[in-house]
Amino acid sequence: MSVFITRLRRWFAAGAIVLVLLVGGVYFYARLRVRNALKQVPERIGVEIQQSATGFTISKSEQGRTWFKIEASKAVQFKQGGRARLHDVTVTIYGRDSSRYDRISGADFDYDPQAGDVTAIGEVQIDLEANPGGTADPDQAAPSGLKNPIHLKTSGLVFNQKTGDASTKERVEFSLPQASGSAVGVRYLAGTGELMLESQVNILTGSTGVTVTATRATVMKLKHQIWLDHPRLNTTARQCQSDQASLFLRPDNRIGRVLATGNVMIQTDADPASKAQGDQLELLMGEKREGLRTAILSGNVTAEMGFFLET
């Protein structure tokens, strides 16, 4: 009987050892699979991932130049499917032709390697900056002089590492050297460098007190131009509206020229009230001040109650 009990104890002990080894093996295998999921999926789409004691980096390159780079201080909280929580994140987009230095930053993002999405948890800051001499500089080099980048603040932004595009349906606030405003919904297209404000665009210009609303807007960094759909301009005594308008930016992102086209109408509430219509309105801004220098209304022009366009 004692021999049987001794053998039974040995079997239980051996079984316990096997069970521990089995559980340990499953744990480390699962951990290895999660870790590999963070690397293998992006590698299949040409994305490189590096993780070290100093941080976590995701980058994509084409023809020896970095297209974009995602940096985080750390990646933790691995979840089912290889998901990770990234902390202290900065996304730098250089563009396929190295002509930009656009940055997206936020405290926390969720990373899904299967979908390629990096999703902001909370508020994010966006800075849009052209880099005309990017191809002549070393890879990933910042522009020699940063000139008043277009700044935006929003939340819930989703950046996709496969396309380099980013979008959110949330409210966005933005600022230029001469103006600030808000919109609802924004899309960033990495291929063209365009930023689209999807709806409810509101702009307040500097010290002039002029407000501009539009159904949507597109910021075209390569052309240094902002396009507005169905804009309406309002001052204390004057209103202007058209089908479309383009704001042409100077190298420092200040507005140098405005071109409104299609069913242009201008009216004033001054006594006597005045109204004018035409096909096109061109506004030229002063070089060293925010004020308007020249206004030209042209194409099938009609006017009522006298001339009121002051230079």
Legacy VTK file of the C-alpha trace (Angstrom):
# vtk DataFile Version 3.0
C-alpha trace
ASCII
DATASET POLYDATA
POINTS 311 float
0.000 0.000 0.000
2.802 2.390 0.908
4.461 1.666 -2.448
1.236 2.518 -4.279
0.861 5.810 -2.390
4.488 6.696 -3.117
3.981 6.051 -6.841
0.740 8.032 -6.773
2.550 10.999 -5.254
5.225 10.766 -7.939
2.559 10.696 -10.679
0.819 13.770 -9.190
4.155 15.566 -8.896
5.084 14.680 -12.470
1.624 15.702 -13.653
1.920 19.038 -11.875
5.289 19.673 -13.521
3.881 18.821 -16.953
0.875 21.073 -16.311
3.119 23.984 -15.287
5.267 23.498 -18.385
2.178 23.275 -20.586
0.591 26.437 -19.150
3.903 28.272 -19.327
4.419 27.166 -22.905
0.938 28.313 -23.932
1.456 31.680 -22.191
4.805 32.406 -23.817
3.548 31.172 -27.193
0.511 33.455 -26.981
2.696 36.359 -25.902
5.035 35.712 -28.811
2.091 35.616 -31.239
0.763 38.939 -29.948
4.199 40.507 -30.253
4.675 39.112 -33.759
1.235 40.359 -34.782
2.425 43.899 -34.129
5.285 43.336 -36.561
4.239 40.799 -39.175
1.006 42.466 -40.325
2.595 45.889 -40.989
5.623 44.271 -42.647
3.314 42.753 -45.272
2.313 46.283 -46.341
5.849 47.675 -46.324
5.783 49.270 -42.868
8.752 48.961 -40.522
8.264 48.701 -36.735
10.973 49.171 -34.125
10.478 48.799 -30.375
13.174 49.580 -27.827
13.636 50.809 -24.282
13.427 54.398 -25.539
10.181 54.068 -27.480
8.076 52.586 -30.249
8.393 53.636 -33.911
6.366 52.815 -37.028
7.593 54.176 -40.359
6.951 53.755 -44.068
9.460 54.581 -46.794
9.397 54.762 -50.579
12.464 54.979 -52.820
14.779 55.603 -49.898
12.749 58.493 -48.410
10.480 58.295 -45.368
6.817 58.907 -46.234
5.605 59.084 -42.633
6.753 58.132 -39.143
4.771 57.333 -35.967
6.677 57.689 -32.690
5.474 56.794 -29.180
7.210 56.814 -25.810
5.902 53.279 -25.209
3.416 50.656 -26.414
1.544 48.761 -23.698
-1.691 46.910 -22.890
-1.611 44.317 -25.668
-5.099 43.173 -26.529
-6.780 40.476 -28.609
-5.656 40.614 -32.223
-2.350 42.313 -31.397
-3.837 45.701 -30.492
-1.746 48.075 -28.393
-2.119 51.355 -26.538
0.478 53.942 -27.610
1.467 56.783 -25.268
2.869 60.261 -26.084
2.444 59.893 -29.845
3.754 62.072 -32.683
2.971 61.344 -36.341
5.234 63.165 -38.818
4.202 63.128 -42.488
6.909 64.040 -44.995
4.978 63.109 -48.148
6.020 60.915 -51.040
8.030 63.809 -52.510
9.373 65.062 -49.124
7.596 68.390 -49.697
5.811 68.535 -46.326
6.445 68.509 -42.615
2.960 67.891 -41.203
2.660 66.720 -37.595
-0.106 65.059 -35.555
0.396 64.668 -31.804
-1.620 63.399 -28.840
-1.302 61.736 -25.448
-2.847 58.323 -26.209
-3.675 56.313 -29.328
-4.926 52.773 -29.953
-2.989 50.836 -32.601
-4.683 48.082 -34.632
-2.047 46.406 -36.868
-4.669 44.336 -38.707
-6.601 47.391 -39.960
-3.556 49.661 -39.920
-5.456 52.263 -37.865
-3.921 54.469 -35.176
-6.891 56.032 -33.338
-6.586 59.001 -30.989
-8.001 58.682 -27.485
-8.911 62.297 -26.730
-7.524 65.567 -28.082
-4.931 65.841 -30.866
-2.923 68.751 -32.272
-2.184 69.071 -36.011
0.360 71.395 -37.667
0.537 71.711 -41.459
3.855 72.997 -42.785
5.231 73.007 -46.337
8.845 71.942 -46.935
9.764 73.000 -50.500
13.431 72.024 -50.095
12.716 68.627 -48.577
14.307 66.555 -51.345
17.591 68.460 -50.997
17.800 67.855 -47.233
18.649 64.600 -45.423
15.778 62.165 -44.926
13.382 63.147 -42.096
14.975 66.601 -41.751
12.781 69.461 -40.509
12.432 72.599 -42.697
15.214 75.121 -42.174
12.711 77.745 -41.029
9.167 77.047 -39.794
6.817 79.759 -41.118
3.504 80.052 -39.300
2.119 76.523 -39.772
-1.643 76.073 -40.075
-2.659 74.714 -36.667
-5.678 72.511 -35.899
-7.090 70.933 -32.749
-9.602 68.070 -32.771
-10.360 64.657 -31.215
-11.097 61.082 -32.254
-8.669 61.281 -35.186
-7.940 58.019 -37.041
-4.601 57.775 -38.908
-4.211 54.848 -41.320
-0.665 53.549 -41.806
-1.550 51.870 -45.119
-2.633 55.102 -46.840
-1.172 57.830 -44.625
-4.646 59.441 -44.520
-6.361 60.723 -41.367
-9.951 61.659 -40.539
-12.427 62.466 -37.779
-16.118 63.354 -37.589
-15.606 65.534 -34.519
-15.408 69.318 -34.209
-12.112 70.865 -35.280
-10.640 74.263 -34.406
-7.993 75.867 -36.620
-5.835 78.984 -36.804
-3.899 80.910 -39.450
-1.735 84.021 -38.977
-4.709 86.226 -39.980
-7.688 84.087 -38.992
-9.101 81.383 -36.748
-12.209 79.253 -36.904
-13.938 75.910 -36.568
-15.639 73.164 -38.582
-17.217 69.740 -38.081
-15.345 66.778 -39.552
-11.925 66.789 -41.179
-10.088 64.552 -43.671
-6.365 64.638 -44.436
-5.130 63.080 -47.699
-1.435 62.246 -47.500
-1.090 61.628 -51.244
-2.024 65.208 -52.189
-1.395 67.011 -48.903
-4.986 68.274 -48.879
-6.975 68.899 -45.710
-10.770 68.948 -46.095
-13.065 70.595 -43.560
-16.251 68.610 -44.109
-19.047 70.924 -42.875
-20.123 73.980 -40.850
-17.003 76.033 -41.592
-16.739 79.281 -39.595
-13.816 81.715 -39.939
-13.058 84.908 -37.983
-10.376 87.134 -39.489
-7.880 88.869 -37.219
-8.627 92.364 -35.935
-10.981 93.280 -38.795
-13.994 91.540 -37.272
-14.911 89.914 -40.592
-16.638 86.521 -40.330
-16.804 83.953 -43.131
-19.005 80.849 -43.222
-18.937 78.037 -45.794
-20.540 74.634 -46.267
-17.061 73.065 -46.582
-13.443 73.988 -47.276
-10.249 72.432 -48.646
-6.729 73.466 -47.653
-4.340 72.729 -50.549
-0.837 73.068 -49.153
0.999 72.391 -52.407
-0.876 75.256 -54.090
-0.862 77.485 -50.975
-4.602 77.845 -51.418
-7.822 77.428 -49.409
-10.996 76.644 -51.372
-14.442 77.495 -49.909
-17.812 76.136 -51.028
-20.734 78.606 -50.869
-18.933 81.184 -48.713
-20.704 84.084 -47.007
-18.732 87.068 -45.699
-20.173 89.382 -43.065
-19.021 92.633 -41.456
-20.959 95.094 -39.328
-22.339 96.855 -42.417
-21.582 94.650 -45.429
-22.327 91.148 -46.710
-20.863 89.196 -49.607
-21.622 85.718 -50.955
-20.701 83.541 -53.942
-20.754 79.944 -55.175
-17.030 79.381 -54.567
-14.014 81.304 -53.342
-10.269 80.694 -53.237
-7.942 82.215 -50.645
-4.369 82.405 -51.971
-1.735 82.234 -49.235
1.697 83.814 -49.179
4.765 81.756 -48.147
4.161 82.742 -44.495
0.519 81.512 -44.774
-0.907 85.042 -44.736
-3.784 85.743 -47.127
-2.570 87.702 -50.156
-5.494 87.413 -52.571
-9.127 86.277 -52.581
-11.002 85.232 -55.733
-14.779 84.681 -55.461
-16.642 83.249 -58.471
-20.215 82.403 -59.446
-23.264 84.496 -58.497
-21.250 87.042 -56.551
-23.444 89.432 -54.566
-22.355 92.293 -52.332
-24.672 94.467 -50.299
-24.388 97.074 -47.568
-26.757 98.169 -44.834
-25.425 101.732 -44.860
-27.770 104.610 -45.618
-28.516 104.519 -48.474
-28.361 100.734 -48.864
-26.411 99.447 -51.849
-26.233 96.181 -53.759
-24.013 94.886 -56.560
-23.799 91.589 -58.452
-21.276 90.058 -60.837
-19.554 86.879 -61.985
-16.267 87.428 -60.142
-14.844 89.415 -57.239
-11.094 89.772 -56.687
-9.676 91.130 -53.435
-6.000 92.065 -53.089
-4.603 92.421 -49.579
-1.934 94.879 -48.456
1.643 93.631 -48.221
2.415 94.844 -44.690
-1.034 95.132 -43.130
-4.156 93.026 -42.878
-6.420 95.548 -44.621
-7.898 95.328 -48.116
-5.925 97.141 -50.826
-8.041 96.629 -53.975
-11.464 95.148 -54.799
-12.520 94.415 -58.393
-16.011 93.181 -59.335
-16.285 91.991 -62.945
-18.485 90.048 -65.388
-22.149 91.031 -65.940
-21.977 93.635 -63.202
-25.186 95.289 -61.971
-25.416 97.813 -59.130
-28.112 99.590 -57.165
-27.994 102.769 -55.029
-24.489 103.884 -55.889
-20.898 102.798 -55.539
-19.840 101.379 -52.187
-16.716 99.272 -52.765
-14.006 101.189 -50.913
-10.319 100.434 -51.397
LINES 1 312
311 0 1 2 3 4 5 6 7 8 9 10 11 12 13 14 15 16 17 18 19 20 21 22 23 24 25 26 27 28 29 30 31 32 33 34 35 36 37 38 39 40 41 42 43 44 45 46 47 48 49 50 51 52 53 54 55 56 57 58 59 60 61 62 63 64 65 66 67 68 69 70 71 72 73 74 75 76 77 78 79 80 81 82 83 84 85 86 87 88 89 90 91 92 93 94 95 96 97 98 99 100 101 102 103 104 105 106 107 108 109 110 111 112 113 114 115 116 117 118 119 120 121 122 123 124 125 126 127 128 129 130 131 132 133 134 135 136 137 138 139 140 141 142 143 144 145 146 147 148 149 150 151 152 153 154 155 156 157 158 159 160 161 162 163 164 165 166 167 168 169 170 171 172 173 174 175 176 177 178 179 180 181 182 183 184 185 186 187 188 189 190 191 192 193 194 195 196 197 198 199 200 201 202 203 204 205 206 207 208 209 210 211 212 213 214 215 216 217 218 219 220 221 222 223 224 225 226 227 228 229 230 231 232 233 234 235 236 237 238 239 240 241 242 243 244 245 246 247 248 249 250 251 252 253 254 255 256 257 258 259 260 261 262 263 264 265 266 267 268 269 270 271 272 273 274 275 276 277 278 279 280 281 282 283 284 285 286 287 288 289 290 291 292 293 294 295 296 297 298 299 300 301 302 303 304 305 306 307 308 309 310
